[in-house]
Amino acid sequence: MAIPTYEMFMLPLLRLAAQGEIKNADTYEKLADEFHLSAEEREQLLPSGRQTVIANRVGWARTYLSKAGLLERSQRGQYRITERGKAVLKEKPSHIDDHYLKQFPEFREFQGRPNVSPDPPSIITPDEIIRAAHAELEDALGQELLDRILDKSPAFFERLVVQLLVAMGYGGSLAEAGRSLGRSGDGGVDGVIDQDALGLDRIYVQAKRYVNGNTVGSSAIRDFFGSLDRFKAAKGLFVTTSTFTDDARKTAELLSKRIVLIDGKQLVRLMIRYGVGCRVEDTLYLKKIDEDFFE
């Protein structure tokens, strides 16, 4: 048979998760067995040649179920069913697809559509559809980047932050920035990046690899401010994979030193923008009429 669509994988994947925590690597084989896929179908690659079709489609099914709150990440490379997911299975749906998931507000927010009913086709132009799809792809990529970061060590995260700053034009070369990072853990500062080639202006960095839900509060911002004071620094960058509380953001705004806060969402947007931890898989060209040619 043909490889199922990602929507066809949703219900079997949810049922599989109901049996216990599932690992990404095991999921593909178990679902391939359930759909009686041949060896060739299991090994079929996307046009990019970097991922199998089944891994891509199961991955999208997992992402959509997670965005709808039916699955959640439990630990490194593993997922489990949520109470909402169990409630859905009790309803015994014949299938689960995008339209079914739109009943959940989190999924509608993920798709950027506030209403359950689909938008009339006449409202959305093909150009808008392409850009909406691009935004959805980047959102899923951002979530995967966060998952990968959380699987790594705090030291890896500190190096990632430095590499991102270098890609953004700070710190000179990666080697020079790496030498600055040698101060990691010194006085409550995880890294020091030269803002100019001579090191006349420096940015002090604090990097916290926190899981989602473990927010950074105002006390952490005040502690970082104290560290900046000890170094007689004027600028600080606080980066986390989670989020900041409202009090933390207000505290950063009121303090006398400039402290920029970057949460997980902004972090992955910057990583995608500057090509850190990801790469271009394919390039699509949108062309329009050359008016000069027809003049």
C-alpha positions in Angstrom: 0.0 0.0 0.0 1.0 3.7 -0.3 2.6 5.4 2.6 -0.2 6.9 4.8 -0.6 10.6 5.1 0.4 12.3 8.3 -3.3 12.6 9.2 -3.8 8.9 8.8 -1.0 8.4 11.3 -2.6 10.6 14.0 -5.1 8.1 15.6 -2.8 5.1 15.5 0.0 7.2 17.0 -2.3 8.3 19.8 -3.4 4.8 20.5 0.3 3.7 20.6 1.1 6.4 23.1 -1.9 5.2 25.3 0.1 2.0 25.8 3.0 3.8 27.5 5.7 6.3 26.8 7.0 6.0 23.2 10.4 6.7 21.7 10.7 8.4 18.3 12.9 5.6 16.9 10.4 2.9 17.9 7.4 4.7 16.7 8.3 4.6 13.0 8.7 0.8 13.0 5.6 0.0 15.0 3.4 2.2 12.8 5.1 0.8 9.7 4.2 -2.7 10.9 0.6 -1.6 11.6 0.2 -0.3 8.1 2.1 -3.3 6.6 4.5 -1.1 4.8 7.1 -2.8 2.6 10.9 -2.5 3.2 11.1 -0.1 0.2 8.3 2.1 1.6 10.0 2.2 5.0 13.2 3.4 3.3 11.7 5.8 0.8 13.3 9.2 1.2 12.0 12.8 0.7 13.3 14.6 -2.4 15.9 16.2 -0.1 17.4 12.7 0.6 17.9 13.6 4.3 14.8 12.0 5.9 12.5 9.1 5.2 8.9 9.8 4.2 7.5 7.9 7.1 9.6 9.7 9.7 8.6 13.0 8.2 4.9 12.2 8.2 4.9 10.5 11.7 6.8 13.5 12.9 4.2 15.9 11.6 1.4 13.8 13.2 3.2 13.9 16.5 3.7 17.7 16.2 0.0 18.3 15.5 -1.1 16.0 18.3 1.2 17.8 20.7 0.0 21.3 19.6 -3.6 20.1 20.3 -2.6 19.0 23.7 -3.1 15.2 23.1 0.6 14.3 23.4 3.4 15.8 25.5 7.1 15.4 25.6 8.0 13.3 28.7 11.8 13.1 28.5 14.6 12.8 26.0 13.2 11.6 22.7 10.1 10.3 24.3 6.4 11.3 24.3 3.3 10.2 26.3 -0.4 10.7 26.0 -2.1 13.5 28.0 -5.4 13.4 29.9 -7.0 15.2 27.0 -5.6 12.5 24.7 -7.1 9.8 26.8 -10.4 11.6 26.8 -10.3 11.7 23.0 -9.7 8.0 22.7 -12.7 7.3 25.1 -14.8 9.0 22.5 -13.7 6.4 20.0 -13.3 8.7 16.9 -13.2 7.0 13.6 -10.2 9.1 12.6 -8.3 12.2 13.7 -7.3 14.9 11.2 -6.6 18.7 11.1 -10.3 19.5 11.1 -10.9 17.3 14.2 -8.0 19.0 16.1 -9.4 22.5 15.4 -11.8 21.9 18.3 -8.9 22.6 20.6 -7.9 26.3 21.1 -4.2 25.5 21.3 -4.2 23.9 17.9 -6.2 26.8 16.4 -3.7 29.2 17.9 -0.8 27.2 16.5 -2.3 27.5 13.0 -3.0 31.1 13.5 -6.7 30.7 12.9 -9.1 31.8 15.7 -12.2 30.1 14.3 -12.9 26.4 14.2 -14.5 26.6 10.8 -12.0 26.7 7.9 -11.5 30.0 6.1 -13.4 30.5 2.9 -11.1 29.6 0.0 -11.8 33.0 -1.7 -10.3 34.9 1.3 -6.8 33.3 1.2 -4.8 33.8 -2.0 -2.2 31.2 -3.1 0.5 33.6 -2.2 -0.8 33.8 1.4 -1.2 30.0 1.6 2.5 29.6 0.7 3.6 32.1 3.3 1.3 30.6 6.0 2.7 27.2 5.2 6.3 28.6 5.5 5.4 30.1 8.9 3.9 26.8 10.1 7.1 24.9 9.0 9.3 27.4 10.9 7.1 27.0 14.0 7.5 23.2 13.9 11.2 23.6 13.3 11.5 25.9 16.2 9.8 23.4 18.5 12.2 20.7 17.3 15.2 22.9 17.9 14.0 23.5 21.5 13.6 19.8 22.0 17.1 19.1 20.7 18.6 21.8 22.9 16.9 20.4 26.0 18.4 17.0 25.2 21.9 18.5 25.4 24.0 19.6 28.4 24.0 23.2 29.8 27.6 23.6 28.4 26.3 22.8 24.9 23.6 25.5 25.4 26.2 28.0 26.4 28.3 27.3 23.3 25.1 27.5 21.2 24.4 31.0 22.5 27.9 32.1 21.7 27.7 30.7 18.2 24.4 32.5 17.6 25.9 35.8 18.8 28.9 35.3 16.5 26.5 34.5 13.6 24.7 37.8 14.4 27.9 39.7 14.1 29.1 39.9 17.7 32.3 38.5 19.1 34.5 38.5 16.0 35.3 34.9 15.1 34.0 31.7 16.8 37.5 31.0 18.1 37.8 34.4 19.8 34.3 34.1 21.2 35.2 30.6 22.5 38.1 32.1 24.5 35.8 34.6 26.0 33.4 31.8 27.0 36.3 30.3 29.1 34.9 32.4 32.0 31.8 30.2 32.2 30.5 30.0 35.7 32.7 32.9 36.9 30.8 35.2 39.2 27.3 34.3 37.9 28.2 35.0 34.3 28.2 32.2 31.6 30.0 34.1 28.8 31.6 37.3 27.8 31.4 38.4 24.2 33.3 41.3 22.7 31.0 43.7 20.9 33.9 45.1 18.9 37.2 43.8 17.6 39.3 45.5 20.3 37.1 44.4 23.2 36.4 47.9 24.2 32.7 47.1 24.7 31.6 43.7 26.1 28.3 41.9 26.5 28.0 39.6 29.5 25.8 36.5 29.0 23.7 34.4 31.2 22.3 31.2 29.6 19.7 29.0 31.4 18.6 25.8 29.8 15.2 25.3 31.4 12.3 23.0 30.4 9.0 24.6 29.5 7.1 25.6 32.6 10.2 26.4 34.6 10.1 30.1 34.1 12.8 32.7 34.9 11.7 35.0 37.7 12.7 38.5 38.8 15.1 37.1 41.4 17.3 35.6 38.7 17.3 38.9 36.8 18.4 40.8 40.0 21.1 38.2 40.6 22.4 38.7 37.1 22.3 42.4 37.6 24.5 42.0 40.7 27.0 39.9 38.6 27.1 42.7 36.0 27.8 45.2 38.8 30.7 43.2 40.0 32.2 43.1 36.6 31.5 46.9 36.1 29.6 45.9 33.0 26.9 48.0 31.4 25.2 45.4 29.2 23.8 42.0 29.8 22.1 39.3 27.8 19.9 36.7 29.5 18.9 33.8 27.3 16.6 30.9 28.3 14.9 28.0 26.6 11.7 28.6 28.6 10.0 32.0 29.4 10.3 35.0 31.6 7.6 36.0 34.1 6.0 39.4 33.8 7.8 40.5 36.9 11.2 39.5 35.4 10.6 41.6 32.3 9.5 44.6 34.4 12.6 44.2 36.6 14.8 44.2 33.6 13.2 47.3 32.3 13.6 49.2 35.6 17.2 48.3 36.4 19.9 50.8 35.6 21.9 48.5 33.4 20.7 47.4 29.9 19.6 43.7 30.2 18.1 42.1 27.1 15.9 39.0 27.7 15.6 36.3 25.0 13.1 33.5 25.7 12.8 30.2 23.9 10.5 31.4 21.1 12.7 34.3 20.3 15.8 32.1 20.6 14.7 29.6 18.0 13.5 32.4 15.6 17.0 33.9 15.8 18.6 30.5 15.2 16.5 29.9 12.1 17.1 33.4 10.8 20.9 33.1 11.2 21.2 29.4 10.3 22.4 28.1 13.6 21.4 24.5 14.3 19.5 24.3 11.0 20.2 24.6 7.3 18.4 25.2 4.0 16.8 22.0 2.7 15.3 23.4 -0.4 14.7 26.7 -2.2 11.5 27.7 -3.9 11.4 30.6 -6.3 8.2 32.7 -6.6 8.2 34.4 -10.0 6.0 37.1 -11.5 5.5 38.7 -14.9 8.5 40.8 -16.2 6.7 43.9 -17.3 9.8 45.3 -19.0 9.9 42.2 -21.3 6.4 42.9 -22.6 6.8 46.7 -23.0 
